[in-house]
Amino acid sequence: LHRAATYYPSYKYEKNILFNIQAEHEYSACCNIFRRKYTMRRKDREIVDFNKMIEILDKCDCCHIGLIDNNDTYIVPLNFGYEVHDGMLTLYFHSALVGKKIDLIEKQKSASFEMDTKHELITGEIACDYSYLYQSIMGKGSIQIINNYDEKIYGLKRIMSHYSDKHDWKFDDKQVNAVSVIKLEVKEWSCKEH
């Protein structure tokens, strides 16, 4: 996020959330890249403000990525970090060096993802009065395993920054070489609040 703030002088960093302190229209152009190819049925629940989308994303603590497994779908929950650069969202994940998701990522160039937060059960006198409130994010993009050592460290720092108030984490060679770092460059995403 510090890096994002460098590229966006009009943003300030506070508690891992980027706040726009200039007119919103200045960023309307970069937000257009996230428009989906279909229309959300419940437009009243769609969040389109870029800053609000990032704020919701920052509150999420787990991201599910969807991969193709032959003729099936494979979904796995992961801890994550992120950065915003030139209006583009990039997600980072860490993983063991070997395993099914690593095998699948090596075979494909794209993945879908989903995350959600702000869960609240609404109760009632009858079953149909019940509901469940949430904020959710869905999207897709290009996925790859990072091989560059410095980029792996950067990805690990983004993950740690998402879960802590510390941003200058140090990693030794043994720690870096013991994990895989995955990067998902988001091409399309949407946000909903219920």
C-alpha positions as a LaTeX table, in Angstrom:
\begin{tabular}{lrrr}
\hline
Residue & $x$ (\AA) & $y$ (\AA) & $z$ (\AA) \\
\hline
Leu1 & 0.00 & 0.00 & 0.00 \\
His2 & 2.93 & 2.31 & 0.54 \\
Arg3 & 3.87 & 1.62 & $-3.05$ \\
Ala4 & 0.33 & 2.38 & $-4.16$ \\
Ala5 & 0.41 & 5.64 & $-2.26$ \\
Thr6 & 3.61 & 6.55 & $-4.08$ \\
Tyr7 & 1.87 & 6.27 & $-7.42$ \\
Tyr8 & $-1.24$ & 7.97 & $-6.13$ \\
Pro9 & $-0.11$ & 11.20 & $-4.42$ \\
Ser10 & $-3.76$ & 12.00 & $-3.69$ \\
Tyr11 & $-4.10$ & 8.93 & $-1.52$ \\
Lys12 & $-3.00$ & 8.70 & 2.06 \\
Tyr13 & $-2.23$ & 5.51 & 3.92 \\
Glu14 & $-4.21$ & 4.75 & 7.05 \\
Lys15 & $-4.77$ & 1.34 & 8.64 \\
Asn16 & $-4.21$ & $-0.56$ & 5.39 \\
Ile17 & $-7.01$ & 1.30 & 3.57 \\
Leu18 & $-6.56$ & 3.73 & 0.71 \\
Phe19 & $-8.74$ & 6.78 & 0.99 \\
Asn20 & $-9.25$ & 9.14 & $-1.92$ \\
Ile21 & $-8.78$ & 12.71 & $-0.77$ \\
Gln22 & $-9.37$ & 14.29 & $-4.15$ \\
Ala23 & $-12.37$ & 14.40 & $-6.42$ \\
Glu24 & $-13.61$ & 10.94 & $-7.33$ \\
His25 & $-13.92$ & 11.79 & $-11.02$ \\
Glu26 & $-10.12$ & 11.93 & $-11.31$ \\
Tyr27 & $-10.05$ & 8.15 & $-10.98$ \\
Ser28 & $-13.11$ & 7.28 & $-13.05$ \\
Ala29 & $-10.93$ & 6.33 & $-16.00$ \\
Cys30 & $-8.89$ & 3.75 & $-14.10$ \\
Cys31 & $-12.06$ & 2.31 & $-12.55$ \\
Asn32 & $-13.48$ & 1.55 & $-15.98$ \\
Ile33 & $-11.08$ & $-1.37$ & $-16.39$ \\
Phe34 & $-13.01$ & $-3.25$ & $-13.72$ \\
Arg35 & $-16.42$ & $-3.08$ & $-15.40$ \\
Arg36 & $-17.85$ & $-6.52$ & $-16.02$ \\
Lys37 & $-19.15$ & $-7.86$ & $-19.31$ \\
Tyr38 & $-22.54$ & $-8.56$ & $-17.73$ \\
Thr39 & $-24.94$ & $-6.54$ & $-15.62$ \\
Met40 & $-25.55$ & $-7.32$ & $-11.97$ \\
Arg41 & $-29.22$ & $-8.18$ & $-11.51$ \\
Arg42 & $-29.58$ & $-6.32$ & $-8.21$ \\
Lys43 & $-28.11$ & $-2.95$ & $-9.17$ \\
Asp44 & $-29.17$ & $-1.57$ & $-5.78$ \\
Arg45 & $-26.63$ & $-3.88$ & $-4.15$ \\
Glu46 & $-23.74$ & $-3.29$ & $-6.50$ \\
Ile47 & $-20.75$ & $-1.27$ & $-5.24$ \\
Val48 & $-19.03$ & 0.60 & $-8.08$ \\
Asp49 & $-17.06$ & 3.22 & $-6.17$ \\
Phe50 & $-13.44$ & 2.15 & $-6.48$ \\
Asn51 & $-12.41$ & 3.39 & $-3.04$ \\
Lys52 & $-15.34$ & 1.59 & $-1.40$ \\
Met53 & $-14.43$ & $-1.61$ & $-3.24$ \\
Ile54 & $-10.86$ & $-1.41$ & $-1.95$ \\
Glu55 & $-12.12$ & $-0.68$ & 1.57 \\
Ile56 & $-14.30$ & $-3.81$ & 1.48 \\
Leu57 & $-11.46$ & $-5.88$ & 0.04 \\
Asp58 & $-9.19$ & $-4.72$ & 2.86 \\
Lys59 & $-11.69$ & $-6.03$ & 5.44 \\
Cys60 & $-11.73$ & $-9.53$ & 3.93 \\
Asp61 & $-9.45$ & $-12.06$ & 5.61 \\
Cys62 & $-9.66$ & $-15.01$ & 3.23 \\
Cys63 & $-9.76$ & $-15.28$ & $-0.56$ \\
His64 & $-11.03$ & $-18.31$ & $-2.47$ \\
Ile65 & $-9.44$ & $-18.93$ & $-5.85$ \\
Gly66 & $-11.09$ & $-21.11$ & $-8.48$ \\
Leu67 & $-8.99$ & $-23.22$ & $-10.83$ \\
Ile68 & $-9.78$ & $-25.65$ & $-13.62$ \\
Asp69 & $-9.10$ & $-29.29$ & $-12.77$ \\
Asn70 & $-9.62$ & $-31.20$ & $-16.02$ \\
Asn71 & $-13.41$ & $-31.04$ & $-16.44$ \\
Asp72 & $-13.99$ & $-30.00$ & $-12.84$ \\
Thr73 & $-13.50$ & $-26.89$ & $-10.72$ \\
Tyr74 & $-11.05$ & $-26.74$ & $-7.82$ \\
Ile75 & $-11.60$ & $-24.04$ & $-5.17$ \\
Val76 & $-9.13$ & $-23.32$ & $-2.40$ \\
Pro77 & $-9.19$ & $-20.72$ & 0.43 \\
Leu78 & $-6.00$ & $-18.71$ & 0.91 \\
Asn79 & $-4.60$ & $-15.87$ & 2.97 \\
Phe80 & $-3.78$ & $-12.93$ & 0.72 \\
Gly81 & $-2.26$ & $-9.51$ & 0.33 \\
Tyr82 & $-2.78$ & $-6.92$ & $-2.36$ \\
Glu83 & $-1.58$ & $-3.75$ & $-4.02$ \\
Val84 & $-3.12$ & $-1.13$ & $-6.30$ \\
His85 & $-0.92$ & 0.36 & $-9.00$ \\
Asp86 & $-2.15$ & 2.57 & $-11.86$ \\
Gly87 & $-5.71$ & 1.52 & $-11.05$ \\
Met88 & $-4.85$ & $-2.17$ & $-11.34$ \\
Leu89 & $-5.44$ & $-4.59$ & $-8.48$ \\
Thr90 & $-2.96$ & $-7.40$ & $-7.85$ \\
Leu91 & $-3.47$ & $-10.15$ & $-5.27$ \\
Tyr92 & $-0.66$ & $-12.14$ & $-3.65$ \\
Phe93 & $-0.88$ & $-15.55$ & $-1.98$ \\
His94 & 1.62 & $-17.91$ & $-0.39$ \\
Ser95 & 1.66 & $-21.67$ & $-0.56$ \\
Ala96 & 3.73 & $-24.78$ & $-0.02$ \\
Leu97 & 6.18 & $-25.51$ & $-2.83$ \\
Val98 & 4.23 & $-28.54$ & $-3.98$ \\
Gly99 & 0.58 & $-29.56$ & $-3.99$ \\
Lys100 & $-2.50$ & $-29.71$ & $-6.13$ \\
Lys101 & $-3.05$ & $-25.97$ & $-6.51$ \\
Ile102 & 0.58 & $-25.47$ & $-7.57$ \\
Asp103 & 0.19 & $-28.21$ & $-10.17$ \\
Leu104 & $-3.01$ & $-26.62$ & $-11.47$ \\
Ile105 & $-1.62$ & $-23.08$ & $-11.58$ \\
Glu106 & 1.35 & $-24.27$ & $-13.61$ \\
Lys107 & $-1.10$ & $-25.63$ & $-16.21$ \\
Gln108 & $-3.29$ & $-22.54$ & $-16.60$ \\
Lys109 & $-2.97$ & $-18.82$ & $-17.06$ \\
Ser110 & $-6.19$ & $-17.58$ & $-15.45$ \\
Ala111 & $-8.19$ & $-18.00$ & $-12.26$ \\
Ser112 & $-11.33$ & $-16.71$ & $-10.60$ \\
Phe113 & $-11.51$ & $-15.45$ & $-7.03$ \\
Glu114 & $-14.08$ & $-14.61$ & $-4.35$ \\
Met115 & $-13.95$ & $-13.09$ & $-0.88$ \\
Asp116 & $-16.55$ & $-11.81$ & 1.56 \\
Thr117 & $-16.90$ & $-10.01$ & 4.87 \\
Lys118 & $-19.31$ & $-8.15$ & 7.20 \\
His119 & $-21.45$ & $-11.20$ & 7.91 \\
Glu120 & $-24.66$ & $-10.72$ & 9.88 \\
Leu121 & $-27.67$ & $-13.01$ & 10.32 \\
Ile122 & $-31.11$ & $-11.38$ & 10.20 \\
Thr123 & $-33.78$ & $-13.35$ & 12.05 \\
Gly124 & $-37.57$ & $-13.26$ & 11.97 \\
Glu125 & $-40.77$ & $-14.92$ & 13.09 \\
Ile126 & $-41.07$ & $-17.03$ & 9.95 \\
Ala127 & $-38.47$ & $-18.72$ & 7.76 \\
Cys128 & $-38.83$ & $-16.28$ & 4.87 \\
Asp129 & $-38.06$ & $-13.35$ & 7.19 \\
Tyr130 & $-34.56$ & $-14.68$ & 7.67 \\
Ser131 & $-31.75$ & $-13.20$ & 5.64 \\
Tyr132 & $-27.99$ & $-12.87$ & 5.75 \\
Leu133 & $-26.05$ & $-9.66$ & 5.25 \\
Tyr134 & $-22.60$ & $-9.56$ & 3.70 \\
Gln135 & $-20.21$ & $-7.71$ & 1.42 \\
Ser136 & $-18.61$ & $-9.75$ & $-1.33$ \\
Ile137 & $-16.07$ & $-9.42$ & $-4.12$ \\
Met138 & $-15.76$ & $-11.62$ & $-7.18$ \\
Gly139 & $-13.42$ & $-11.43$ & $-10.14$ \\
Lys140 & $-10.90$ & $-13.08$ & $-12.40$ \\
Gly141 & $-7.46$ & $-12.47$ & $-13.78$ \\
Ser142 & $-4.15$ & $-13.93$ & $-14.85$ \\
Ile143 & $-2.36$ & $-16.13$ & $-12.33$ \\
Gln144 & 1.26 & $-17.21$ & $-12.04$ \\
Ile145 & 3.83 & $-18.51$ & $-9.59$ \\
Ile146 & 6.51 & $-15.91$ & $-8.87$ \\
Asn147 & 10.06 & $-17.13$ & $-9.46$ \\
Asn148 & 11.94 & $-13.86$ & $-8.98$ \\
Tyr149 & 13.42 & $-13.74$ & $-5.48$ \\
Asp150 & 12.87 & $-10.02$ & $-4.85$ \\
Glu151 & 9.31 & $-10.20$ & $-6.16$ \\
Lys152 & 8.61 & $-13.14$ & $-3.85$ \\
Ile153 & 9.72 & $-11.04$ & $-0.90$ \\
Tyr154 & 7.55 & $-8.17$ & $-2.09$ \\
Gly155 & 4.53 & $-10.47$ & $-2.32$ \\
Leu156 & 5.17 & $-11.85$ & 1.17 \\
Lys157 & 5.38 & $-8.29$ & 2.52 \\
Arg158 & 2.05 & $-7.42$ & 0.90 \\
Ile159 & 0.47 & $-10.45$ & 2.61 \\
Met160 & 1.92 & $-9.56$ & 6.01 \\
Ser161 & 0.89 & $-5.91$ & 5.63 \\
His162 & $-2.71$ & $-7.00$ & 5.05 \\
Tyr163 & $-2.83$ & $-8.83$ & 8.39 \\
Ser164 & $-0.75$ & $-6.47$ & 10.51 \\
Asp165 & 0.18 & $-2.83$ & 11.05 \\
Lys166 & 3.82 & $-3.59$ & 10.23 \\
His167 & 5.20 & $-3.03$ & 6.74 \\
Asp168 & 8.95 & $-3.65$ & 7.03 \\
Trp169 & 8.95 & $-7.41$ & 7.54 \\
Lys170 & 12.22 & $-9.24$ & 6.95 \\
Phe171 & 12.57 & $-12.70$ & 5.43 \\
Asp172 & 15.72 & $-14.81$ & 5.28 \\
Asp173 & 16.70 & $-17.02$ & 2.35 \\
Lys174 & 15.46 & $-20.18$ & 4.04 \\
Gln175 & 11.99 & $-18.73$ & 4.59 \\
Val176 & 11.69 & $-17.34$ & 1.07 \\
Asn177 & 12.88 & $-20.54$ & $-0.57$ \\
Ala178 & 10.52 & $-22.68$ & 1.53 \\
Val179 & 7.32 & $-21.22$ & 0.04 \\
Ser180 & 5.70 & $-20.47$ & $-3.28$ \\
Val181 & 4.32 & $-16.99$ & $-3.85$ \\
Ile182 & 1.41 & $-16.66$ & $-6.25$ \\
Lys183 & 0.38 & $-13.50$ & $-8.08$ \\
Leu184 & $-3.07$ & $-12.87$ & $-9.51$ \\
Glu185 & $-3.33$ & $-9.78$ & $-11.71$ \\
Val186 & $-7.00$ & $-8.87$ & $-11.66$ \\
Lys187 & $-8.57$ & $-8.15$ & $-15.05$ \\
Glu188 & $-12.19$ & $-7.93$ & $-14.00$ \\
Trp189 & $-13.92$ & $-7.68$ & $-10.62$ \\
Ser190 & $-17.17$ & $-6.62$ & $-9.00$ \\
Cys191 & $-18.42$ & $-5.87$ & $-5.52$ \\
Lys192 & $-21.80$ & $-6.39$ & $-3.86$ \\
Glu193 & $-23.33$ & $-5.46$ & $-0.53$ \\
His194 & $-26.43$ & $-7.14$ & 0.90 \\
\hline
\end{tabular}
